[in-house]
Amino acid sequence: MISVRLDKKLEEQLNFYAKEQNIPKSKIIKESLALYFKMLEEKEQKKSAYELGQDLFGKYSSNKGDLSRTYKEKIKEKIRAKNAH
């Protein structure tokens, strides 16, 4: 058994809906909690856009975390190597 304190407005809404639909308040609360926990489970299972594409981003796909800082040096090295042949 659980006791729950509701603010006045929420209690009024619950009473109104229960009376209007002829449904026990406890059933409304149980169904609401079930929906809430289902929503939490779905939220946990969903991955963010970052998590979905993490292996495609430069730092992670190349395993070189300095590419954005050293790109000029990398280009110079490639040009030197090309001109050396």
BATI-187186 format. One record per residue (C-alpha): x, y, z; residue number from 1; residue in one letter. Coordinates in nm, 4 decimals. Layout:
# residues N
[[X, Y, Z], NUM, 'a']
...
This chain:
# residues 85
[[0.0000, 0.0000, 0.0000], 1, 'm']
[[0.1322, 0.3441, -0.0948], 2, 'i']
[[0.0069, 0.6848, 0.0075], 3, 's']
[[0.0624, 0.9729, -0.2299], 4, 'v']
[[0.0152, 1.3420, -0.1595], 5, 'r']
[[-0.1081, 1.5407, -0.4563], 6, 'l']
[[-0.1279, 1.9136, -0.4964], 7, 'd']
[[-0.4799, 2.0516, -0.5025], 8, 'k']
[[-0.5017, 2.1022, -0.8782], 9, 'k']
[[-0.3785, 1.7512, -0.9578], 10, 'l']
[[-0.6160, 1.5989, -0.7063], 11, 'e']
[[-0.9065, 1.7904, -0.8588], 12, 'e']
[[-0.8119, 1.6712, -1.2068], 13, 'q']
[[-0.7886, 1.3122, -1.0844], 14, 'l']
[[-1.1255, 1.3331, -0.9091], 15, 'n']
[[-1.2915, 1.4934, -1.2109], 16, 'f']
[[-1.1549, 1.2398, -1.4598], 17, 'y']
[[-1.2324, 0.9409, -1.2366], 18, 'a']
[[-1.5896, 1.0574, -1.1882], 19, 'k']
[[-1.6362, 1.1504, -1.5549], 20, 'e']
[[-1.5050, 0.8161, -1.6815], 21, 'q']
[[-1.6466, 0.6137, -1.3918], 22, 'n']
[[-1.3023, 0.4671, -1.3229], 23, 'i']
[[-1.1469, 0.4159, -0.9787], 24, 'p']
[[-0.8719, 0.6660, -0.8985], 25, 'k']
[[-0.6361, 0.3823, -0.8116], 26, 's']
[[-0.6737, 0.2398, -1.1639], 27, 'k']
[[-0.5898, 0.5777, -1.3189], 28, 'i']
[[-0.2827, 0.6088, -1.0982], 29, 'i']
[[-0.1668, 0.2534, -1.1763], 30, 'k']
[[-0.2068, 0.3057, -1.5511], 31, 'e']
[[-0.0304, 0.6412, -1.5306], 32, 's']
[[0.2654, 0.4898, -1.3486], 33, 'l']
[[0.2834, 0.2029, -1.5975], 34, 'a']
[[0.2935, 0.4510, -1.8871], 35, 'l']
[[0.5552, 0.6593, -1.7096], 36, 'y']
[[0.7873, 0.3625, -1.6523], 37, 'f']
[[0.7385, 0.2450, -2.0105], 38, 'k']
[[0.8390, 0.5916, -2.1293], 39, 'm']
[[1.1518, 0.5813, -1.9105], 40, 'l']
[[1.2517, 0.2414, -2.0505], 41, 'e']
[[1.2085, 0.3636, -2.4075], 42, 'e']
[[1.4117, 0.6745, -2.3318], 43, 'k']
[[1.6958, 0.4624, -2.1921], 44, 'e']
[[1.6940, 0.2388, -2.4994], 45, 'q']
[[1.7098, 0.5277, -2.7456], 46, 'k']
[[2.0562, 0.6405, -2.8363], 47, 'k']
[[2.1419, 0.9999, -2.9075], 48, 's']
[[2.2490, 1.1081, -3.2546], 49, 'a']
[[2.6034, 1.1362, -3.1212], 50, 'y']
[[2.6002, 0.7805, -2.9878], 51, 'e']
[[2.4633, 0.6475, -3.3174], 52, 'l']
[[2.7310, 0.8200, -3.5268], 53, 'g']
[[3.0224, 0.8031, -3.2862], 54, 'q']
[[3.2184, 0.5527, -3.4954], 55, 'd']
[[3.1798, 0.7768, -3.8019], 56, 'l']
[[3.3263, 1.0933, -3.6517], 57, 'f']
[[3.6847, 1.1791, -3.7452], 58, 'g']
[[3.8459, 1.1429, -3.4071], 59, 'k']
[[3.6881, 0.8061, -3.3448], 60, 'y']
[[3.7017, 0.6501, -3.6902], 61, 's']
[[4.0725, 0.7235, -3.7386], 62, 's']
[[4.1752, 0.6755, -3.3764], 63, 'n']
[[4.3832, 0.9937, -3.4173], 64, 'k']
[[4.2552, 1.2544, -3.1772], 65, 'g']
[[4.4746, 1.5371, -3.3055], 66, 'd']
[[4.3575, 1.5612, -3.6673], 67, 'l']
[[4.1821, 1.8937, -3.6257], 68, 's']
[[4.4963, 2.0511, -3.4779], 69, 'r']
[[4.7599, 1.8968, -3.7075], 70, 't']
[[4.5871, 1.8942, -4.0454], 71, 'y']
[[4.8242, 2.1564, -4.1947], 72, 'k']
[[5.1282, 1.9486, -4.1033], 73, 'e']
[[4.9653, 1.6356, -4.2464], 74, 'k']
[[4.8978, 1.8166, -4.5762], 75, 'i']
[[5.2568, 1.9452, -4.5930], 76, 'k']
[[5.3891, 1.5923, -4.5330], 77, 'e']
[[5.1726, 1.4532, -4.8146], 78, 'k']
[[5.2852, 1.7269, -5.0573], 79, 'i']
[[5.6526, 1.6697, -4.9684], 80, 'r']
[[5.6115, 1.2950, -5.0124], 81, 'a']
[[5.4389, 1.3447, -5.3487], 82, 'k']
[[5.7085, 1.5855, -5.4744], 83, 'n']
[[5.9897, 1.3589, -5.3516], 84, 'a']
[[5.9030, 1.0936, -5.6146], 85, 'h']
